[in-house]
Amino acid sequence: MTAHEARNAHDAHDAHEAHDLRVMTANIRRDLGAWALRPADRWRVRRDRLRAQLRPIAPHVLGVQESLPGQTRWVHESLGDRYGFVGHGRDADGGGEGCPVFFDRTRLELLGWQQTALSDAPHRAGSRSWGNPFPRVAVTARFRIRGTGAEFRCVNTHLDPVSTRSRECSLAHLRDAITAEPGPAILTGDFNTGPGSAALDALLAGGALRDAWRSARERGSPEYATYANYRAPRPGRRLDWIVATADVVVDRVRIVAEPVLGGWPSDHLPVLAEVRLPKGSDPV
């Protein structure tokens, strides 16, 4: 057998032993109501664009940020009946912006989930620490791929845009929580910080967690600034991230930058990754 044939056989074996998933993160920009002065920022303009963007992609897992309850319902209706979601608002009463995780129930079985505050009191809803002026949360969902037994965790979050310390502490907390348990895990979110920052360097130090953009076998778009502010995409810093444990293979990643129905659904551009989990992953 030649080296080329051996490599092809190895790749075919990998494809048989693994399971493809489409994972997406999207900051959908909260509904500002009467405060949305620019037409491009108005939810009644953006919502149909968001629906038209999501339906053809049909991600198996979608982590959303800045979602008010009515927007969460809109995303759920847009994805269709086969989807479920977990997560609620970040405030003490469960209202306000949320970071829900949507999932394709025909592909994934939900094993459990929890929402925690990114604070010194993670189980006290609405709690704040580390300098962030508003509560910040993480939603963790545990899934099994139907018919395979492969299990994984998905963690979705939205970090503070103001406090550097809050971002550093939040990512340190998430890193420790993810790596404390065995098995594949995927972290999605708007981190409000870009490559090379101290917070990201600490998150990725040691290689237990890897940036999907850097580890992907193929990139389907340029590295755009994901905070595009309704403008044509341009190269720049990624504030929106997909990060995975080292046992998750990222086959392809792209920044979803195409306009929809004449504009963009959000001031942020989503990130989409096609990933593979090892067959027979240890239960998490």
Secondary structure as UniProt FT lines:
FT   HELIX           3..17
FT   STRAND          18..27
FT   HELIX           33..35
FT   HELIX           39..41
FT   HELIX           43..57
FT   STRAND          61..65
FT   HELIX           69..79
FT   TURN            81..82
FT   STRAND          83..86
FT   TURN            92..93
FT   STRAND          101..104
FT   TURN            105..107
FT   STRAND          108..117
FT   TURN            122..123
FT   TURN            125..126
FT   TURN            130..131
FT   STRAND          137..145
FT   TURN            146..148
FT   STRAND          151..158
FT   HELIX           164..179
FT   STRAND          185..190
FT   TURN            195..196
FT   HELIX           198..204
FT   TURN            205..206
FT   STRAND          209..211
FT   HELIX           212..215
FT   STRAND          218..219
FT   TURN            229..230
FT   STRAND          240..245
FT   TURN            246..247
FT   STRAND          249..255
FT   TURN            261..262
FT   STRAND          271..278
FT   TURN            279..280
//
